[in-house]
Amino acid sequence: MSQEEQIARAVHSILQAVGDDPKREGLRLTPQRVARTYGELLDGIGKDPEEPLSTVFEEETRNGLVILKAIPFFSMCEHHLLPFYGRADIGYVPNGRVAGASKLARALDILAHRLQLQERLTASLADAIYHALSPRGVGVAVSAEHLCMIVRGVKKPGSAVVTTAYRGDFPQEEFLALVQRG
């Protein structure tokens, strides 16, 4: 049985367990739709976030920060299987090698498209960049809203979780000041 078929069967069972009829008009194709959606939302499982960062450009000695700000992302909370979404800011001080901006965003997407914790996502992204590019330092800041805090439990829409991770010799204060500017 394929992964998509397994997910569709599980969703069918969930629909029955909550007391609805999976055979009614509006739900008939829901298990298959959910299976395809999960396939897309979780397509980072088993992928290496360092792979997109393997294409680099040799750069002359540079001591300044390289920052990619406000990269939108979405992920799935591993505790509740509900989405969380937000923006990530990535900065690094090159040590002779730079990556294209799209490569940094792809590394983020690979890590975000897994069952995830925001703290792990932030740390894993910093680790992947630090390992792949060997920069002098790396900083990652992530701000996200979690549906598990909005639609259930404490029900606090508009609240954001902010996490940071730093590796190596990195100017944290300068980074935070620059990413907070509009």
Residue, then its C-alpha position, 0 to 999 in steps of 0.5 A: m500500500s502506498q504512503e498516500e493510500q495509508i494516509a487516506r485510510a487513516v483520514h477515513s477512519i478519523l472522519q468515522a471516529v469523529g461521527d461524520d460520514p466519509k461517504r457523504e458528498g462533501l467528504r467523499l474525496t477528503p481522505q485523498r485530498v488530505a493525503r496529497t496535502y500531507g505529501e506536499l506539506l511533509d515533503g522535506i522528510g528524508k531530504d538533506p537541507e545542506e544539499p541546496l547549499s552545496t552550490v556556492f560562489e567563491e568570494e573575495t575576503r569579506n567581513g560584513l554580514v550577508i542577510l536574507k530577511a523575512i523569508p516566509f515559511f510554513s511547517m507542521c507542529e509535531h505535537h498537534l499536527l497543526p500548521f505553524y507559519g511565519r518568517a525567518d531571517i538568516g545572516y552569516v559572515p562569509n569566509g570565502r564562500v557565499a550561497g545564492a539567496s534562493k539556496l538559503a530559502r530552499a534549505l529553510d523549506i526542506l527543514a520546515h516541510r517536516l513534522q517540526l518544533q520551531e526551536r529545532l527548525t531554527a537550530s537545524l537551519a543554523d547548523a546546516i548553513y554553518h556546516a555547508l558554508s563554513p562561514r565565520g558565523v551564522g545567525v537565524a531568527v524565526s518568528a511564527e504563529h502556531l495554530c495549536m495556540i490559536v484554534r485550541g488550548v489557550k486560543k491566543p491569536g496574534s501571539a508569536v513565538v520567536t526563536t534564535a540560533y547563533r553559531g561561530d563568531f557572529p555579531q548578534e546585536e548588529f544582526l537583530a538591529l538590521v532584521q528589525r529595520g523595515 
